[in-house]
C-alpha cells in the first residue's frame, strides 16, 4: 500500500508542477499585453497586472 500512495503523491506533484509552469507562463503573457495596452492602469496605486487585465477585458467590447 505505501508504494501506491507514493506513486499517487508523485503524480499529484507532477500535476502541480505542470500547472504552476502554465500559470506562470500565462501571467507573463498577460503582463506583457497589459503593459502594452494599458500602462496608465498599471501606474495607478493598487492596480496590478491581473486587475488591469480584468478592467481591459470588461471594457474592451
C-alpha positions in Angstrom: 0.0 0.0 0.0 2.7 2.6 0.7 4.0 2.1 -2.8 0.7 3.2 -4.3 0.5 6.2 -2.0 4.0 7.3 -3.1 3.0 6.9 -6.7 -0.1 8.9 -6.3 1.8 11.6 -4.5 4.3 11.8 -7.3 1.5 12.0 -9.9 -0.1 14.8 -7.9 3.2 16.7 -7.6 3.8 16.4 -11.3 0.4 17.9 -12.0 1.1 20.7 -9.6 4.4 21.4 -11.2 3.0 21.4 -14.7 0.1 23.6 -13.8 2.4 26.1 -11.9 4.5 26.4 -15.0 1.4 27.0 -17.2 0.1 29.7 -14.7 3.5 31.4 -14.7 3.6 31.5 -18.5 0.0 32.9 -18.7 0.9 35.6 -16.1 3.9 36.6 -18.2 1.8 36.8 -21.3 -0.9 38.8 -19.6 1.6 41.2 -18.1 3.2 41.9 -21.5 -0.2 42.5 -23.1 -1.4 44.8 -20.3 1.8 46.8 -20.3 1.4 47.4 -24.0 -2.4 48.1 -23.8 -3.0 49.9 -20.6 0.2 51.3 -18.9 -1.8 54.1 -17.3 -3.9 51.5 -15.4 -0.7 49.9 -14.1 0.5 53.3 -12.9 -2.5 53.6 -10.6 -1.9 52.7 -6.9 -3.3 49.4 -6.1 -3.9 48.2 -9.6 -1.8 45.2 -10.5 -1.5 43.3 -13.7 -4.5 41.0 -13.2 -6.8 43.8 -12.1 -5.8 45.9 -15.1 -6.3 42.9 -17.4 -9.8 42.4 -15.9 -10.7 46.0 -16.5 -9.4 46.0 -20.0 -11.3 42.8 -20.7 -14.5 44.1 -19.3 -14.4 47.3 -21.2 -12.9 46.1 -24.5 -16.1 45.5 -26.1 
